[in-house]
Amino acid sequence: MIQHFVLFLKDQGYTATAAARFFAAVQVASLGGRVVVGYMADRFSKASTMVLFYFLIGTSILLLSMAHQPASLWMFVALFGFSMGADYMLIPLVTAERFGTASLGKILALIIMGYSLGQWGAPMIAGKIFDARHSYDLAWKIMAASGTLGAAAIYAMQPHGGKMRRPGKELL
């Protein structure tokens, strides 16, 4: 998503300068997400907080179908950027909460490796989709579905020790 964002905006008719400003705004929103989510993670369930932000990552991408409208694009920038920053902060916290700390290094290594492979491969796939269709629409839908499925997977995880969640006992 991030690697193709400026190219996508230029394809939508934005100037390179305007596209760069929107990209910078995504990064600033990401910083805000990192700060605010630290506070939220200390107050609420880390996994439930991560579910919320993964869901927002996925659904905010759908706003790109209306990127020709600056208001929709600014909403995307705020939601996606903020949620992207939250995601970075929550990965180690949720991993420790859900799997414990005895094997935290090994588990985080696997998670970050998978994350890195996705960051390497997804831009190539998005580029291939664009080359074949002359549109990012399918790539954005796949990424939106992936974010939403990620939220569902996080929600389905049991806490460390195998205790089942009791409905209504968590925020979110």
N, C-alpha and C positions, 0 to 999 in steps of 0.2 A: 504494500500500500504506500508506504513512505517513499520508496525508491521511484515510484511512478507518479507521485502526486503532482509535481511541477509539470511533467509532460502531459498528464491528464488535463490539468487546468489550461495549459496552452492549447490543447486540442479543443477545449470548450470555448476558446475565444479570448481567454485572459492574456494579458501581456506577460512577458517574462518577469517584469518587475512586480506586477500584481500577484503572480503565482508564487514568487519568492516571498512576498509578504505573508500570504496565507500559510506557506510552509513554516516561516518563522513563528507565526502565531500558534501553529500546532505545537511547536517545540516549547513555547512559553506556557501554553496550557498544560503541557506534560509536566513541566516543573511544578506548577500549581497542584497537579494531581499527586505528585510525590510528597509534597508537604502535607496536604490535607488528609491523604489516606493514612499517613502515619498516625495522625490524631484519631481517625476513625477506627483503625486496626487496634488501637489501645482501648477503645471504648466498646466495640461491637465484635461479633464473631468475625475472625479473619477470613474464613472460608465464605461466609455469606457476603462479606464485603467484596471479595474477589468475584463471586458469582455476579453481583450487581455490575461491577466494572467490565467483566468479560461480556456480559449481555449488552452493555452500552457500547462497547467496542464493535460488536457484531451489528447491532441495529443502527448505529450511527453511520456505518458505511453505506447503508441504503439511502442516506440523504444525498449521496453523490449523484444519484439519478436526477437530482434537481440542482446540480452544481451551477447551472446557468443563472440561477437566482442567488444573488449574493447573500440574502438572509439565510437560505438553506445551507450555503457553504460556510457561513460563520457559525451556524449551529453545529455543523459537522466538526469544524475546527475545535470548538469548545468541548463538545462531548468526546470526540475521538482522542484529541490531545490529552485532555484531563484523564481519561480512562487509560490511555497508554502509559502515562506516568504512574498511575495507581498500580497497574499491572507489574511494573518493574519492582516496586516496593513490596508487593504482596507475595511474589513467588517464594522467597525464602521463608517468610512468616507462615504461609499456609503449608508449605512442605514440612516445617518443623511441627506445626500443630497437628497435621494429619498423619505423619509418619514417625514422629519422635525425633530425638537428636542423636541417638546411638549411631545411625548410619547416614546422618544428614549430608555429609560431604559427598558420599557416593551417589545418593539420590539426587542431590542438586547437580552434580556433574552430569548425570544422565538427562535431567530435565533441561539444563542449559545447553547440552549438546543437541538435543532435539529442537530446542528453540533456535539455536544457531543454524541448524540444517534448514529449518523452515525459513529463516531470514535469508538464507542463501538461495534456496530453491524456489520459493514463492515468487520473487521478482522475475525469475526466468520464465516461470509458467505464465505469469500475468503478461509478460512481453510476448510470449508465443500466442496467447489468446488474442492479444491486441493485433498482432501481425495477421492472424488468420481471419479475424472478424472486423478489424478496423474500429474496434470499440472495446472499452474496458468493462462494459456492463456485466458480462459473464464472470470475469475475474472478481469484480466487486461482490457479486452475488455469492460466489464460492467463499470469499473471505468473510462475508457477513454470516453465512451459514456456519463456517468454522468457528467464529467467535461465539455464536449462540450455542453450538454443540460443546464448546469448551466450558461455557457456563454450566451447562447441564452435567457435564462430567465432574466438574468441581463440586456441584451440589450433591451428586451421588456418592462422593467419597465419604467413608466413615472416619470419625476421629480416631486418633491414635489409641490403641487399646481395644478397638472394635466396638465401642459403645454406639448404639444406634441413636440417631437424633430423635428428640421428642418434638413433634410438631408444635409450633407456637412458642417454643422456648428460645428462638433466635430472632434477632432483628433481621429483616429482609426475608 
